[in-house]
Amino acid sequence: MDRRRFLAVMSASLAAPGLAACEPVKAGTVLVIGAGVAGLAAAQALTARGARVTVLEARGRIGGRIHTSRLWPDVPIDLGASWIHGTRSNPLTALARDAGARTLATSYDSSKLYIAPELAALGVKERGTDWAAGLVERAQEEAQHADADMSLREAVDRISPAGSLSPVRSAQLEHHLAGDYEQEYSGSARELSAWWTGADEAFGGGDVLFPGGYDQLTDHLARGLDIRLNSPVAHVRWDRPGVEVELAAGERLLAGRVIVTVPLGVLKAGSIRFTPALSAGKQAAIDRLGMGLLNKHFLRFEAPFWPTDIDWHECIKREPGRWSQWVSLAKTGAPVLLGFTGSDAARQVETLDERAVLAEASAALRDMFGAATPAPIAAQVTRWASDPLAGGSYSFYAVHSSPADRKALAMPEADGALRFAGEACSTDYFGTVHGAFISGQSEGAA
């Protein structure tokens, strides 16, 4: 049984929110730490069962890594999650319907490929998807026979050593690795596990985004909940009857149960202290799993200068993963292009000021659309790695991590009084909003 089959077997076995008054939370209340989609889903599930629930959110808004910007009043911009990936049987589809949120389909098949001039001069004419995908798949299959896990990059290098490929094939391979792995899973090919990368499940159907903003779903989930914004948690004590939560401001709250739904990046940073320390297995899972990075850069123009009937615009270039994938938002009525940077490239770009970021992005667009490409009139960019309340975008399987780590992360402590939820806890749907939603619902119903 290979690891993908093993994962399937393991998985099978397994109106606007209000601020609460600052009275002490009574014993017996359930405290949910984090008002992202996992925390809101958990709180709603608990409330439906009659529990008294208070949600503690460190930010001044709900949503977590769902963040709809209203900086441009006529164009809501989703700086975090943008899509429902796979609409068929996906619980988010029903949630969007209940929230009355309009959706708009996008398709990877609606795409156009561009070749940067210096690579076109070398003879690159096409993406080479079948060839590149076949090589990476063979590398992962060969890696399954190794005694220990290795990075995806090492696995590829073992069957295709550096320097053995032509410049054309090398450019095609790097483009494939950057787009289909590093940006898809948010980790560098030097970090991604050759054994477990790709061991996720997906719902059927297409992908849809929200012209009116993803926050329509989180606002709907938050209705009726007791949510305390600007309430960062500093310390969780679970060595006594009940669980005591201490806020950064010093207030202490007692609950019969606590559900922690903060991102993996926050747990990795140790921003919340636990007494006693988390179990060795849970801490090891936190340490082994990777927290990746995918940043979004929204460039607004006076009018579209690109083909507005095409969703995805890709460019094979010298630095794959750095402005090599763009999404047109023209179908929403917005003259906006969304450019991605992922993994190592995203971390490098995050160190630049906005002027330098826009200069790089504009140069990449000129390579794709020609020297007459206009400059953007406005922009919004994300820096998720620099956000201390996120520590990155979403989790991935780093070398030597496995589905057992996600199960350990989700395992309750203190005989069930201290529980955990979020996308990183999902073995099937990690890295997705629906993974976080399902995890939160499950913990709220436990």
Stockholm file with secondary structure:
# STOCKHOLM 1.0

chainA/1-446         MDRRRFLAVMSASLAAPGLAACEPVKAGTVLVIGAGVAGLAAAQALTARGARVTVLEARGRIGGRIHTSRLWPDVPIDLGASWIHGTRSNPLTALARDAGARTLATSYDSSKLYIAPELAALGVKERGTDWAAGLVERAQEEAQHADADMSLREAVDRISPAGSLSPVRSAQLEHHLAGDYEQEYSGSARELSAWWTGADEAFGGGDVLFPGGYDQLTDHLARGLDIRLNSPVAHVRWDRPGVEVELAAGERLLAGRVIVTVPLGVLKAGSIRFTPALSAGKQAAIDRLGMGLLNKHFLRFEAPFWPTDIDWHECIKREPGRWSQWVSLAKTGAPVLLGFTGSDAARQVETLDERAVLAEASAALRDMFGAATPAPIAAQVTRWASDPLAGGSYSFYAVHSSPADRKALAMPEADGALRFAGEACSTDYFGTVHGAFISGQSEGAA
#=GR chainA/1-446 SS CCHHHHHHHHHHHCCCCEECCCCCCCTTCEEEECCBHHHHHHHHHHHHTTCCEEEECSSSSSBTTCCEECSSTTSCEESSCCEEECCBTCHHHHHHHHHTCCCEEECTTSEEEEECHHHHTTTCCSCCHHHHHHHHHHHHHHHTTSSSCCBHHHHHHHHSCTTSSCHHHHHHHHHHHIIIIIHHHSSCTTTBBTTTTTCCCCCBSCEEECTTCTHHHHHHHHTTCEEESSCCEEEEECSSSSEEEEETTSCEEEESEEEECCCHHHHHHTCSEEESCCCHHHHHHHHHSEECCEEEEEEECSSCCSCTTCSEEEEECSSTTEEEEEEECGGGTCCEEEEEEEHHHHHHHHTSCHHHHHHHHHHHHHHHHCTTCCCCSEEEECCGGGCTTTSSSCEECBTTCCHHHHHHHHCCBGGGTEEECSGGGCSSSTTSHHHHHHHHHHHHHC
#=GC SS_cons         CCHHHHHHHHHHHCCCCEECCCCCCCTTCEEEECCBHHHHHHHHHHHHTTCCEEEECSSSSSBTTCCEECSSTTSCEESSCCEEECCBTCHHHHHHHHHTCCCEEECTTSEEEEECHHHHTTTCCSCCHHHHHHHHHHHHHHHTTSSSCCBHHHHHHHHSCTTSSCHHHHHHHHHHHIIIIIHHHSSCTTTBBTTTTTCCCCCBSCEEECTTCTHHHHHHHHTTCEEESSCCEEEEECSSSSEEEEETTSCEEEESEEEECCCHHHHHHTCSEEESCCCHHHHHHHHHSEECCEEEEEEECSSCCSCTTCSEEEEECSSTTEEEEEEECGGGTCCEEEEEEEHHHHHHHHTSCHHHHHHHHHHHHHHHHCTTCCCCSEEEECCGGGCTTTSSSCEECBTTCCHHHHHHHHCCBGGGTEEECSGGGCSSSTTSHHHHHHHHHHHHHC
//
